[in-house]
Amino acid sequence: MLFRKRRQFFKKFLTVYLLTVFLLGSFAVGLYVGRRTASSGSDGKSYDLTSIFSKKPPNVSMDLFWEVWNLLEKDYFNREKIDKEKMIYGAVKGMVSSLNDPYTAFMDPGEYKKFSLSMEGSFEGIGAEIGINDDNKLSVISPLPNTPASKAGLKPKDVILKIDNYNAENLTLDEAVSLIRGEKGTKVALTIIRKGIETPKEIEIERDVIEIENVSWEMKEKGIGYIRIAMFGDRIESDFENAVQGVLKNKADKIILDLRGNPGGYLDSAINIASYFLDEGMTVSVRRTSGGFEEELKATGNNLLSNKKVAVLIDEGSASASEIVAGALRDNKGIKLIGKKSFGKGSVQSLEILERSSALKLTVAQWLTPKRVNIEDKGIKPDVEIDFTAEDFGQGKDPQFDEALEYLSKM
């Protein structure tokens, strides 16, 4: 019996991947076909291969699948190495990848466990997200703050040419993730190219334990509270509530909300965070299904910051859930967005928990801004566009933050 748990979430680009965590691929045990007797894999587990035809869609023949399966079992030279569970997973990986949707992917139990840990905010790797860009190139979406990736100098939109000695053009997204992820203390070399760099550059990164702090806050001059959201992960709502109480106790009357480098997370969390700034009943986002049905997702009423002056920081690494929040605040209240154009992920994924703790992440809808703008592959253009260069970073400068601070100081 399949156990299905559905929770919509956003991970941008691709399947936006937290390197070291996600490995997407594969199939769940349970694709059983034909009138075959129970069979054991090389791991000694037993698989019932008798019931799948009773479940298959009409007008779909599994003859080719089983013809290949039987040939492998009968004639493959190293038959003792055959693992039926892995064969099933591999078959499902092919089925899902045939959709050519980088946001739809199957996770076997091990991959799903790693995915769950990433959403909890702790895992091993380099601390970056990668995906496939508009030119079909493997690219960095966003290095997370204070991680090996950001400390080594990776930037959003860096195109990855090689992973160690592997040509990235010959790799699928999950293969690339598998090569980049790894245990603390090990190293990976990424050869990248970026705008403004004429020749490829190799960056060696030592993997580490990545602890993601969902929310941080501090008070700035002139009663301005600063709240940064790094990711809409599992603890985001309680962490954000603590940050809000912190700035309110310090009598902040203006807020800088920093969503730069935020790759997204859970949809319901994005709705709830946006609700702090909006009046109850305002539209946060519009969800559009494949049948054209539209559902307006409304602010929930926890509007503790709705009377504050606000500026929002975004950049090329702001995606999905963070774009929902930024779009909702500007469309509803004219809140100024400062920085660079956001990533542009406008689809909704559902997470289905399947047999043996495997999972399927699949695209189920589009999301639109309250003014019904589809930002897929377009991003959200800020009201004030300001660069934040490598030189600025090296000198400890942040012109985007400085612009927000100056803007609010004059209000």
N, C-alpha and C positions, 0 to 999 in steps of 0.2 A: 504494500500500500504506500502510495506517495504521500508524504507530508509536505504541504506547500505553505510557506510563509511568505507573504507579499509585503514588501516595504519599498516604496519608490525612493530612488536615490539618484544623485547626479555625480558622475565622475567624468570629467571632461575629456575632450579631444577624442577620442578613441574609445576606447574604453579607457579612460584616463587611468593610468597605472601608477600606483605608488611603487616605485622600483624596490624590489626585494620582497614584494608581497604578492602581487597578483601574478598568477600564471594562468592564463585562460586557455582552455583547450578542451577537449575530451568529452566523454559521454558518461552518463550514469549507468551503473549496472542495472539491467532490467530490460534491455532491448532483446526480447526473446522471440525467436521465430521458428515456425515449422513444426513438423511432427518429429522432433528429435528427442532422444533420451537425455537424462541429466548427464552433464559432462564436467570433468574437473580440469581446472587450469593448473599451470605449473606450480602455483602456490598452494595447491591442495584444496582450494575452495570449490564448492559444487555450484554449477549454474544450470538452471532449468531452462531448456531451449525449446519448450513445447507450446508456449501460449501467445507468441507475438502476433501471429496472423489474426487472432481474434480481436486484436487491438489496433491493427494497422488501418490507415485511412483507406477509403474506397479508391479503386483504380490505381493503387500503388503496388507494384510487384517488388518483392524482396529477393527474387530469384538470383539476380546478379550478385547481391551481397553474399548469399549463401553459397553460390558457386565458388566465389573467391575464398570464402571461409573454409570450405571443404578441401579446396586445393592446398591451402596452407597447412591444414591439419594432416593431409595425406602425403604431400610431396615435399614440404619445406625441409631442407637439409638438416637444420638444427631444431627439430621438432621439440626437443626437450626444453628449449628456451621460449616456447610459445606461452604467453600469459593471456588467458582468455579475457580477464578483466581489463587489461591494457588494450587488447584488441577492440573491445566494446567501447572503451573510452576514446580510442583513436577514431573509430567509426563515427561517433557522435561529434567529435571535434570537426571532422570533415563536413558533416551535415550542417552544423551551425555556421562554419566559416563560409559555406557556399552562399550565404546571404550577403556577403561582402559588407557587413555592418560592423564596424570596429567597436561599437558599443554593446553588441550582443555576443555573449560568450558563455561557454559551459565551464564550470569548475568542479574538478573531482574533489573528494573529501579533503585531501591534503591542501589543495589550492584554496578551497573555501575556508579552511581553518586559517590560512595565512591572510586571506582577504579580511576575515573577521577581526584578526589581530590588528590589521592596518587601520580599520575603522575605530578600533579602541585607542589607537594612537601610539602603539609601541611595536616595533619590528626591527629586523636587521637589514641593512642595505645602504644605499647612498642618499636616500631622501629626496628623490625627484620624481616627477611624473613625466611619462613620455607618451607619444601617440603618433599618428600618421597625419601629416599636414596636407594642405590643399594640393601640393605637388606630388603627393603620394610618397613623401620622404619621411623616414623616421626622425622625429624631432623632440626636443625638450619642450614640455608645456610649462612646467614651473619647477624650479628647485625650491624645496621647502626651507624656510629660514633656519639658520644655525645648524645646518646639516652638512655632511661631507660634500654633497653636491654644490651647495651654495658657497661653501668655504673654498672649494677648488676652482670656482669661477664659472660654473655652468650658468647660462642665461636662458630665459624663455626664447623660443624660436630657434635655438641652436639646432642645426641639422647634424645628425649623427651619421658619419660616413663609415666608421669602423668601430667594432667592439672587440678589444684586444686585436686578434688577427683575422676576425671575421668581417667580411664585407656586409654592411647593413642592408644593402639593396637586395641581398639574397635571403634575407631573414623575414619571417613573419613577425608580427608584433609580439606574440607570446614567446617566440624563440628569442627575440631580442631581450625581453624582460628576464627570461631564464638565464641569459648570459650575464646580464648586469647585476642581478640580485646575488646575494651571497652572504657568507658569515662574517661577523665582525673580525677585523684584522686582516682580511684578504683584500686584494687590490684589483681594480679593473681599469683599463685604459680606454678612454673614449676619444676617437678622432672626430673633431667637429669642424664645421664651417659656419660662420655667422656673417651677417651683414656688416660690412666695414672691415672684414678680414680677408685679405686677398688669397692667402694660402691656408690649407687645413692646419688645425692645431690639435695636438694630442694633449689630453688632460688625464692624468693618473689620479684616481680617487681611491682612498682606503675606506672600505665599508665599516660601518659602526652600528651600534644600537641606536635606532631613531626613536626619540621620545617627542611626540608632537604635543605642544601646548596649544590646545584649541583657541584659547582666548587669553590675551594679556591686556593690562590697562595701566594707565598712569595719568596723573594730572600735569597739565602744562600751564603756561602763564595765562593770566587774564581769565581764569575760571574755565579754561578749555579742557575737557576730558578727552583722552585719547584711548580708543578701544581697537585692538587689532584682533581679527578672526583669521586664524591660519587655515582652518579646515572645519567643515560642518560634520564632525565626527560624532561618536556615540555620546560624549559628555558635553556637547556644545551648549545645550540649553541651560543646564545648571551652571556651567562655567560662565556663560554670558550673563545670567542673572546675577552672579556674584560680582562681575565687572560693573554691571549697571548700578548695583547697590553701592559699590565702591565710589563711583564718580558722583552719585547723588549725595552720599554722605559728605563728600568734599565740596558740595554745593556747585557742581558744574552746571553752567547754563548753556554751554555750547559743546558739541561733540564732533570729533574727527573719527569717522569709522573707516578703518584701514582694511580693505579687502584685497590688497595686492598679493599676488602669488597664491591666492586661495583657489584650489582646484575644484571645490564643490563639496558634495556630501549628500545628506538626506534632504529630500524635498520638504517633508513636514517641518524639519528644523528651519529651513529657509523661510517658510511661511511664518513660523513662530517668532523668529528673530526680526523679520521685517515688521511684525505686528507691534513691536516696542515703539516704532517710530510713526505708526499710522493710526488713524482713527478706526474704531471698530467698524467692520463692514466694508472698508475700502478693499478694492481688488488688488491682491498681491501678484497673481499670475493667472493666466488662462491656459487650461489644459485642453488640447485638441487631440482626439483619437483618430484612428485611420478612417472611421466612418464619417468624420466631419463633425462629430458631436463636440461641443465646447462646454467646459465647466469652469466657472470663475471661482478661484480659490481666494477666500476672504481673510482679512486681518481678524485675529481672534479677540482683540480687545485689551490685551496686556500692554497698553500704550504708555508706559512710564516715561518715554523720551519724546512723545509726540509734540510737546511744547518747546523743545530745544532747537536751537539753530544747529544745523548739521552740514558737514561736508564729507563726501565719500571719496576715498582713494581707490583707483582701479589701475590695472595694467594688463599686459599681454598674458599674464599668468592667472588672471581672474576668470573663472569659468563656472558655468552651470549654476549651482546654488548661489554662488556669490553674485553672478549676473542677475539672478532673479531678484535678490535684495536690492542691488544697485538700480535696476530698472524700475522696481516698484516704488522706491523712494523718489526717483526723479519724475516718473509719470504722475504720481499722485500729489506730490508736494513741491515739485520743482527744485528738489535738493540738488545742489551742484556736484557734479562728478569731476574729479581732477586726476590727471595722470596720462595714461595711454589707452588706446582702444583695447577692450577686453577680448578674450579668446574667441568666443562665439560658439557655445554649445547649447543648442536649443531643443534637445530631446530628453525624454523621460524614460528611465529604465525601471523595471520591476525585478525584484529578486525573489526567485522561487526556490525554496528549500526542498530538495528532493530526497530520494531514497539514499540511505547510508551517509547522510550529511553532505551529499553533493549539492550543487546549486546551478541554476540557470539565471543569468542576467540577460534580460531581453528588452529591447526598445518597444515601448507600448504606446507612446504618445509624443507629441510636440508640446513645448510650453512657449507661450507668448507673453510679452510684457502687458501690463494693464491696458495700454493703447493698442494692443494686438499687433505688435511688431515681432516678426520672427527673426531672431538674431543668429540663427544657425549659419556658421561659416562667415558671418558678417561682424559679429561682436557689437559692443555698445561703445559708441564714440563719446569720449568725455567732453564736458563743456569747456574745460580748460586743458589743453594738451601740452604736457611738459615731459621732456626726456629725463630719465634717471640713468646716467651713463656709468660705465665701468670706472671712469675717472672720478665721478662724483662719489661712488661707493668707496673707492680707494682712499679718498680724502675725507671720508666721514661725513659727506654732505648728502642731503636728501631734498632736492629742490621741489619735489612734488609735495612732500609734507610741509615744507616751508610756505608753499603757495596756499595750502589749506589753512595753515596757522594765520597767515596774513589776512586771508579772506575773512575768516571768522573774527579776527581781532577788530576788524573795521565794522562789524555788525552790531 
